[in-house]
Amino acid sequence: MSEAAKEKLAALMREHPKPTGIILGYGTAGFRSRSDILPWIMIRIGILAALRSKVKQACIGTMITASHNPEHDNGVKLIDPHGEMLDQSWEVFANNLSSLDDDVNKLWKYLETLMAQLNVQLHDNAMIAIAYDTRQSSPLLASIVQRAAEIFYANVMNFELLTTPQLHYAVRCYNDDGLYGHYTEAGYFTKLCTAFQNLIEMTPNTKPCETLAVDAANGIGAHKLTYVNQQLPGLLHLEIFNDGTRGHLNEKCGADYVKLYQKAPEGLPLTNYSKYCSIDGDADRLVYFFMDQNHQFRMLDGDRFSVLFVAFIAKKLQEAKLLDQVQIGVIQTAYANGSSTDYIINILKVPVACVPTGVKHLHHKALDYDIGIYFEANGHGTILFSDNVKNKIKAAAEDANRTEAERLAANQLRAFIDIINETVGDAIADLLATEAILSVLNLSIEGWLNLYTDLPQRQLKVPVKDRTMIQTTDAERRCVAPVHLQDCIDELVSKYPSGRSFVRPSGTEDIVRVYAEAATQEQADQLADAVRKIVEDMTK
């Protein structure tokens, strides 16, 4: 390997040294921490992105964001060629690089061994796409990634300010040679907004979209949603609040705040609009809410999106006479409200699969279906459509032997598919899809909420000495250790009508998360507290 490249790497490491005693691990969110201690890890991630690109012979994305975290944090994660999360096997390489100290000789030796293992050369072609959110620390961190990647002979496209889902989309489009769409930001908005317009205009007697008040979390989404207003005049109007001109990123606002605290964000007038929504700091999560006639806060979270989307898709497949030819599946985690699961299975007649917490598990399972719909309760999710089902829908839309109603339903589905960002959960795409469905089905936000009634639930955190004492199975719904803990939970649950409870260890800190549902809020609270006490007793 080149001595010149090694010296450039050494110089960059001297410029941004690794703090002593620091340990960072690569997980679902990539690397994430306070922004002032991140520059050194950006060197490692730039190298890793270049190597990943050489191996895949494709563009790899690098997103600088800490999503719903406070403004002083930041982070970075890699995006694989089809817009999906980094392959888990490469998280090992990321963590190995993170663990190495600033000894350029040791680092270089590890890289030489790794490149031999991966069968790539320093001068092999590589392409990296970088983007970042609105945090003040982001441009510097992005520049370090770029400099490190260029040492390993990578070409770099710096998109600068994008939402996380936009970069996922751009990477997919770039590697698909435009088959999925054009990889620019203009291409992203043109595809989504044109599809939205087509779906509304082809549908007779649609309900006009009411003005939607958007809490943009003082983040990147505020900048991007203005494009939606510009491209859809007369069809959709968004009033954007928490746009970054006053408040701080994710501070008492944003989708995560609304979901966690079950209340409206600050910065919105709560009497002027019939419906509201909140996105998070990097615009990949979405929740809706409104104030009912009694001025009570009512929220529609990820479970509600799954129900709304599957209801619409199944209805249109049935109208197109395609429903019996398509396998639809909804993927949930243990945190999904039991009432949503019951409604999907027993009313919509669609199977539900439960997987461990984490988008990577949901996304992977969704690939098992012709149409896989997944949303975490926090409002992060999307829909995956197989090539098989896309071809069937296209053929039905163009089949002159079908009735006009059948062809219309197929064309509505074709437009709807183009609104969805299949690469990752996307608050902007999901917002457009939601507004389109409410309009086409002539459904109010109250009507959407009233499709089913949530079971009251409570979540608690229990500090423990060692979270690994808790071990789970069955998609984290049942405990296998400590012995007899699950028996105790089962006994408690049996005392409560509609009772359900599970515990699972945190992936990052020594706490155990307790979840409980029951017929009333008082009973859910009692059940959660009783389970908490058992966990405390068994983990002393």
TASULCOR-V605553 format. One record per run of one state. SS is the DSSP state (hx for helix, st for strand, lp for the rest). FROM is the first residue (numbers start at 1). TO is the last residue. If there is no record, write none. Layout:
BEGIN
[[SS:FROM:TO] [SS:FROM:TO]]
END
This chain:
BEGIN
[[lp:1:2] [hx:3:15] [lp:16:26] [st:27:27] [lp:28:29] [st:30:34] [hx:35:37] [lp:38:38] [hx:39:56] [lp:57:58] [st:59:64] [lp:65:72] [st:73:79] [lp:80:84] [st:85:85] [lp:86:87] [hx:88:99] [lp:100:103] [hx:104:118] [lp:119:126] [st:127:132] [lp:133:137] [hx:138:151] [lp:152:154] [st:155:161] [lp:162:163] [hx:164:175] [lp:176:184] [hx:185:202] [lp:203:211] [st:212:215] [lp:216:219] [hx:220:231] [lp:232:237] [st:238:241] [lp:242:254] [hx:255:261] [lp:262:275] [st:276:279] [lp:280:285] [st:286:291] [lp:292:296] [st:297:300] [lp:301:301] [hx:302:319] [lp:320:322] [hx:323:325] [lp:326:327] [st:328:332] [lp:333:337] [hx:338:346] [lp:347:350] [st:351:354] [lp:355:358] [hx:359:366] [lp:367:370] [st:371:375] [lp:376:380] [st:381:385] [lp:386:386] [hx:387:397] [lp:398:403] [hx:404:419] [lp:420:426] [hx:427:440] [lp:441:444] [hx:445:449] [lp:450:455] [st:456:463] [lp:464:466] [hx:467:469] [lp:470:470] [st:471:473] [lp:474:477] [st:478:481] [lp:482:484] [hx:485:493] [lp:494:499] [st:500:505] [lp:506:510] [st:511:518] [lp:519:520] [hx:521:538] [lp:539:540]]
END
